[in-house]
Amino acid sequence: MIVIDCAINKDFVIDVLNNYDGEVKYNHVGTKGIKMSFECSEDCAQSAVLAKSIIKNTEIGSVLYFSCKHVDG
């Protein structure tokens, strides 16, 4: 599971990852405060790095303040 901390544009981040058309599939499982949780179809440690890159390469990703990390469970 990966967790993305982001205070604004949460719906945008969820939409980008849920609709990512690559080898890794992301599934939003919940949001609590600024923390968005996603299940991944591949190794979550590498998927967290990929998710950050996917978000950064969007039209607002380069100015969006967020963190992305792998968590157990």
C-alpha positions in Angstrom: 0.0 0.0 0.0 1.2 3.5 -0.7 0.1 6.7 1.1 0.1 10.1 -0.6 0.0 13.2 1.6 -1.5 16.2 -0.2 -3.6 19.0 1.2 -5.2 20.2 -2.0 -6.3 18.7 -5.3 -6.9 15.3 -3.7 -9.6 14.4 -6.3 -7.1 15.2 -9.1 -4.4 13.0 -7.6 -7.0 10.1 -7.1 -8.2 10.5 -10.7 -4.7 10.5 -12.2 -3.6 7.4 -10.4 -6.9 5.4 -10.7 -6.8 6.1 -14.4 -3.1 5.5 -15.0 -2.8 3.1 -18.0 0.5 1.4 -17.4 1.8 -1.9 -15.9 1.1 -0.8 -12.3 -2.5 -0.4 -11.4 -3.5 1.9 -8.5 -6.7 1.5 -6.6 -7.8 4.3 -4.2 -9.0 2.6 -0.9 -9.6 5.6 1.3 -8.8 9.2 2.4 -8.4 10.4 5.9 -7.5 14.1 6.2 -4.6 14.8 3.8 -3.7 11.1 3.5 -4.8 9.1 0.5 -4.3 5.4 0.5 -3.8 3.3 -2.6 -3.4 -0.4 -3.2 -0.9 -1.3 -6.0 -0.7 -4.3 -8.4 3.1 -4.4 -8.2 5.8 -4.0 -5.6 4.6 -1.0 -3.6 8.0 0.4 -2.8 8.7 0.9 -6.5 5.1 1.8 -7.2 5.4 4.7 -4.7 8.3 6.1 -6.8 6.4 5.7 -10.0 3.3 7.3 -8.5 5.3 10.4 -7.6 6.7 10.6 -11.1 3.2 10.1 -12.6 1.8 13.0 -10.5 4.9 15.3 -11.2 4.4 14.8 -14.9 0.8 16.2 -14.9 -0.1 19.8 -15.8 -0.2 20.8 -12.1 2.2 18.2 -10.6 5.3 20.3 -10.8 3.8 22.9 -8.5 1.8 20.6 -6.3 3.2 19.9 -2.8 2.8 16.3 -1.9 4.7 13.3 -0.5 4.4 9.6 -1.6 5.5 6.7 0.5 5.2 2.9 0.9 3.6 1.7 4.1 3.1 -1.9 5.3 -0.5 -3.1 5.5 
